[in-house]
Amino acid sequence: MSEDVGSGDVTSAFTPDREITAVITADSDGIVSGIQELSILFRSHGIRCTAHVADGRRVKAGMRVFTLRARARALLPVERTALNLISRMSAVATLTRRYSDKLKALGSKSRIVATRKTTPLLRLLEKKAVVAGGGLPHRMGLYDMVLIKDNHLMLFGGDVRAAVAKARASVKGLKVEVEVESIDDALAAACAGADLVMFDNMRPSDIGWAVALIRGAGLRRKVLFEVSGGVTLGNLHHYALLGVDWISTGKITHSAPNVDFSMSVI
C-alpha cells in the first residue's frame, strides 16, 4: 500500500472525514481468493469489516463480498490496494478451478500444480490462490525441494543417476525431482531413487510409455509423475489420462485474466 499512498493521499486529505459504510462487490463471476488478506489489511488500518464469502467460494457478478465501516480518510486510501489484491488472487483461483474442473470432467485423478512463474513479491499470495482454486502449490522456491533441471544435468554430463546420487548425498530431508526429456532418462531417474519425475515437453505417447515402463519395473509406488511444458486448457485432455500425479502449468499464475471487484460508499 505504501507505493500507492506515498507521501499521502492528497485527495482524501480534503474529503470530509465522516464515518462511512462501503461495500465491495464482485463485478464478474469467478472463484474468490484474498478474503483473509483483505481482512488483515482492513483491520490494520482501523477499518471494521464483515466478509460475506470465504476463500475458494464461487461469486457471481453483483454479489456483495465485504461490508466496511470506518472514517473516510482511513478507508478511501486503502481502496485500490484492496481491490487489486482480491482481483489478482481471484484471477489465479478462477483459472486454476477451470483446469481442475476440466480434469475432473475428463475422469482424471491428476492434480493441477503451480510453477515458479509468479509475479515478483506475490508468489506466496498467488500460490495460496492456486490452492483456493483446487490446485497444488508445488515448491515455493529453490530452497524447499531439489529440482534437477536440464542445465543442472549438463554439468553432470547428462548422467541422471550421478545427479540424483549427488543430490541424495548433499541434501538431507528434501524431496528430489528430476526433469527429463526422454523415456530413458525417466527410467534412469526412477531407478536412481528420485521422488518425482517431471516429463518436460514430452509427447503424451512417450509419457505414457515411460509411465508403463516405470510401473513394470515395480517403482510406481516410490515415485510421483509430473507433466510440464506447454500445458493449456486446449490440450489438457492429452495429458489427463496418462496416469500422472501432477500436471503443472505457469498459465494459472502468469496468464490469469482479472476477476473484477469494485468498492462503493453507501
KEROKE-917488 format. One record per residue (C-alpha): x, y, z; residue number from 0. Coordinates in nm, 2 decimals, always signed. Layout:
KEROKE-917488
X Y Z NUM;
...
END
This chain:
KEROKE-917488
+0.00 +0.00 +0.00 0;
+0.29 +0.23 +0.06 1;
+0.36 +0.26 -0.31 2;
+0.01 +0.39 -0.36 3;
-0.01 +0.64 -0.07 4;
+0.34 +0.76 -0.09 5;
+0.38 +1.09 +0.10 6;
+0.00 +1.10 +0.15 7;
-0.34 +1.07 -0.02 8;
-0.38 +1.43 -0.13 9;
-0.74 +1.38 -0.24 10;
-0.87 +1.21 +0.08 11;
-0.69 +1.48 +0.28 12;
-0.95 +1.74 +0.19 13;
-1.25 +1.50 +0.17 14;
-1.49 +1.53 +0.47 15;
-1.38 +1.28 +0.73 16;
-1.70 +1.13 +0.85 17;
-1.80 +0.78 +0.94 18;
-1.89 +0.59 +0.62 19;
-2.01 +0.25 +0.52 20;
-1.89 +0.09 +0.20 21;
-1.93 -0.24 +0.02 22;
-1.70 -0.44 -0.20 23;
-1.89 -0.62 -0.48 24;
-1.79 -0.87 -0.74 25;
-1.83 -0.73 -1.09 26;
-1.77 -1.06 -1.27 27;
-1.81 -1.43 -1.20 28;
-1.52 -1.63 -1.05 29;
-1.37 -1.81 -0.76 30;
-1.28 -1.57 -0.48 31;
-0.94 -1.56 -0.31 32;
-0.79 -1.30 -0.08 33;
-1.06 -1.27 +0.18 34;
-0.82 -1.33 +0.47 35;
-0.56 -1.09 +0.33 36;
-0.81 -0.81 +0.28 37;
-0.95 -0.87 +0.63 38;
-0.59 -0.82 +0.77 39;
-0.54 -0.52 +0.56 40;
-0.86 -0.35 +0.67 41;
-0.82 -0.42 +1.04 42;
-0.46 -0.29 +1.03 43;
-0.60 +0.04 +0.92 44;
-0.88 +0.06 +1.17 45;
-1.15 -0.05 +0.93 46;
-1.43 -0.27 +1.06 47;
-1.50 -0.54 +0.80 48;
-1.75 -0.82 +0.76 49;
-1.67 -1.08 +0.49 50;
-1.98 -1.24 +0.32 51;
-1.79 -1.51 +0.14 52;
-1.50 -1.74 +0.21 53;
-1.19 -1.81 +0.00 54;
-1.25 -2.07 -0.26 55;
-1.62 -2.00 -0.30 56;
-1.78 -1.91 -0.63 57;
-1.91 -1.55 -0.67 58;
-2.14 -1.40 -0.92 59;
-2.14 -1.05 -1.06 60;
-2.33 -0.83 -0.82 61;
-2.26 -1.04 -0.51 62;
-2.15 -0.85 -0.20 63;
-1.82 -0.97 -0.08 64;
-1.74 -0.72 +0.21 65;
-1.91 -0.46 +0.42 66;
-1.68 -0.20 +0.56 67;
-1.72 +0.08 +0.82 68;
-1.46 +0.34 +0.90 69;
-1.37 +0.71 +0.88 70;
-1.35 +0.82 +0.52 71;
-0.98 +0.91 +0.54 72;
-0.90 +0.57 +0.68 73;
-1.10 +0.38 +0.42 74;
-1.05 +0.56 +0.09 75;
-0.67 +0.53 +0.07 76;
-0.70 +0.15 +0.11 77;
-0.95 +0.10 -0.17 78;
-0.72 +0.04 -0.47 79;
-0.48 -0.18 -0.29 80;
-0.76 -0.40 -0.16 81;
-0.93 -0.43 -0.50 82;
-0.60 -0.50 -0.68 83;
-0.52 -0.78 -0.43 84;
-0.85 -0.95 -0.44 85;
-0.88 -0.92 -0.82 86;
-0.54 -1.07 -0.87 87;
-0.58 -1.36 -0.63 88;
-0.93 -1.44 -0.75 89;
-0.80 -1.44 -1.11 90;
-0.55 -1.71 -1.02 91;
-0.80 -1.91 -0.82 92;
-1.06 -1.89 -1.10 93;
-0.83 -2.01 -1.38 94;
-0.70 -2.29 -1.16 95;
-1.05 -2.40 -1.09 96;
-1.12 -2.42 -1.47 97;
-0.82 -2.65 -1.51 98;
-0.92 -2.86 -1.21 99;
-1.28 -2.89 -1.32 100;
-1.18 -2.99 -1.67 101;
-0.96 -3.27 -1.53 102;
-1.25 -3.40 -1.32 103;
-1.48 -3.39 -1.61 104;
-1.23 -3.60 -1.81 105;
-1.23 -3.85 -1.53 106;
-0.87 -3.78 -1.43 107;
-0.72 -3.82 -1.09 108;
-0.43 -3.58 -1.18 109;
-0.39 -3.25 -0.99 110;
-0.32 -2.91 -1.14 111;
+0.00 -2.77 -0.99 112;
+0.16 -2.42 -0.99 113;
+0.51 -2.33 -1.11 114;
+0.75 -2.06 -1.00 115;
+0.63 -1.84 -1.29 116;
+0.47 -1.59 -1.05 117;
+0.46 -1.22 -1.01 118;
+0.77 -1.09 -0.82 119;
+0.69 -1.04 -0.45 120;
+0.35 -1.20 -0.49 121;
+0.44 -1.57 -0.50 122;
+0.30 -1.66 -0.16 123;
-0.03 -1.50 -0.24 124;
-0.06 -1.64 -0.59 125;
+0.03 -1.99 -0.47 126;
-0.23 -1.95 -0.20 127;
-0.48 -1.86 -0.46 128;
-0.39 -2.17 -0.66 129;
-0.49 -2.38 -0.35 130;
-0.82 -2.19 -0.32 131;
-0.89 -2.28 -0.68 132;
-0.83 -2.65 -0.62 133;
-0.47 -2.68 -0.73 134;
-0.14 -2.76 -0.55 135;
+0.13 -2.51 -0.49 136;
+0.44 -2.73 -0.57 137;
+0.76 -2.59 -0.42 138;
+0.77 -2.23 -0.31 139;
+1.13 -2.16 -0.42 140;
+1.48 -2.30 -0.47 141;
+1.51 -2.40 -0.10 142;
+1.23 -2.65 -0.03 143;
+1.28 -2.92 -0.29 144;
+1.56 -3.04 -0.51 145;
+1.47 -3.00 -0.88 146;
+1.74 -3.12 -1.12 147;
+1.67 -2.94 -1.45 148;
+1.84 -2.96 -1.79 149;
+2.11 -2.71 -1.71 150;
+2.20 -2.90 -1.39 151;
+2.22 -3.22 -1.58 152;
+2.45 -3.06 -1.84 153;
+2.70 -3.01 -1.56 154;
+2.68 -3.38 -1.48 155;
+2.74 -3.47 -1.84 156;
+2.38 -3.57 -1.88 157;
+2.42 -3.85 -1.62 158;
+2.08 -3.86 -1.44 159;
+2.20 -4.13 -1.20 160;
+2.51 -3.93 -1.09 161;
+2.30 -3.62 -1.04 162;
+2.04 -3.80 -0.82 163;
+2.32 -3.97 -0.62 164;
+2.49 -3.63 -0.56 165;
+2.16 -3.47 -0.45 166;
+2.10 -3.76 -0.21 167;
+2.45 -3.72 -0.06 168;
+2.44 -3.34 -0.04 169;
+2.08 -3.26 +0.07 170;
+1.91 -3.43 +0.35 171;
+1.53 -3.43 +0.43 172;
+1.41 -3.28 +0.10 173;
+1.24 -3.44 -0.20 174;
+1.44 -3.49 -0.52 175;
+1.27 -3.43 -0.85 176;
+1.43 -3.47 -1.19 177;
+1.32 -3.30 -1.51 178;
+1.35 -3.54 -1.80 179;
+1.31 -3.51 -2.18 180;
+1.33 -3.88 -2.28 181;
+1.19 -4.22 -2.18 182;
+1.54 -4.34 -2.10 183;
+1.61 -4.06 -1.86 184;
+1.27 -4.10 -1.69 185;
+1.35 -4.47 -1.62 186;
+1.70 -4.38 -1.50 187;
+1.56 -4.11 -1.26 188;
+1.31 -4.36 -1.11 189;
+1.57 -4.63 -1.08 190;
+1.82 -4.39 -0.92 191;
+1.57 -4.31 -0.64 192;
+1.41 -3.98 -0.75 193;
+1.10 -3.89 -0.56 194;
+0.94 -3.72 -0.85 195;
+1.00 -3.75 -1.23 196;
+0.89 -3.44 -1.43 197;
+0.82 -3.51 -1.80 198;
+0.92 -3.18 -1.96 199;
+0.78 -3.10 -2.31 200;
+0.75 -3.47 -2.39 201;
+0.49 -3.61 -2.63 202;
+0.19 -3.77 -2.45 203;
+0.26 -4.11 -2.61 204;
+0.62 -4.10 -2.48 205;
+0.50 -4.01 -2.13 206;
+0.25 -4.29 -2.13 207;
+0.52 -4.54 -2.24 208;
+0.76 -4.41 -1.97 209;
+0.49 -4.45 -1.70 210;
+0.43 -4.80 -1.82 211;
+0.80 -4.89 -1.80 212;
+0.84 -4.75 -1.46 213;
+0.54 -4.93 -1.34 214;
+0.67 -5.25 -1.50 215;
+0.99 -5.21 -1.31 216;
+0.79 -5.21 -0.98 217;
+0.88 -4.85 -0.90 218;
+0.54 -4.68 -0.93 219;
+0.47 -4.66 -0.56 220;
+0.81 -4.50 -0.49 221;
+0.78 -4.21 -0.74 222;
+0.54 -3.94 -0.84 223;
+0.50 -3.83 -1.20 224;
+0.46 -3.47 -1.32 225;
+0.39 -3.34 -1.66 226;
+0.51 -2.99 -1.75 227;
+0.57 -2.77 -2.05 228;
+0.31 -2.61 -2.28 229;
+0.00 -2.74 -2.09 230;
-0.31 -2.54 -2.17 231;
-0.68 -2.58 -2.13 232;
-0.70 -2.67 -2.50 233;
-0.45 -2.96 -2.48 234;
-0.52 -3.07 -2.12 235;
-0.71 -3.37 -2.24 236;
-0.39 -3.52 -2.40 237;
-0.23 -3.55 -2.05 238;
-0.54 -3.61 -1.83 239;
-0.55 -3.99 -1.86 240;
-0.17 -4.08 -1.87 241;
-0.17 -4.19 -1.51 242;
+0.05 -3.90 -1.39 243;
+0.00 -3.74 -1.04 244;
+0.06 -3.37 -1.12 245;
+0.01 -3.15 -1.43 246;
+0.19 -2.82 -1.39 247;
+0.14 -2.50 -1.58 248;
+0.26 -2.15 -1.54 249;
-0.05 -2.02 -1.71 250;
-0.26 -2.03 -1.40 251;
-0.04 -1.76 -1.24 252;
+0.11 -1.56 -1.53 253;
-0.19 -1.56 -1.77 254;
-0.49 -1.54 -1.54 255;
-0.74 -1.27 -1.65 256;
-0.86 -1.05 -1.37 257;
-1.18 -1.10 -1.18 258;
-1.32 -0.76 -1.13 259;
-1.44 -0.61 -0.80 260;
-1.55 -0.26 -0.70 261;
-1.60 -0.06 -0.38 262;
-1.89 +0.18 -0.33 263;
-1.98 +0.41 -0.04 264;
-2.35 +0.36 +0.05 265;
END
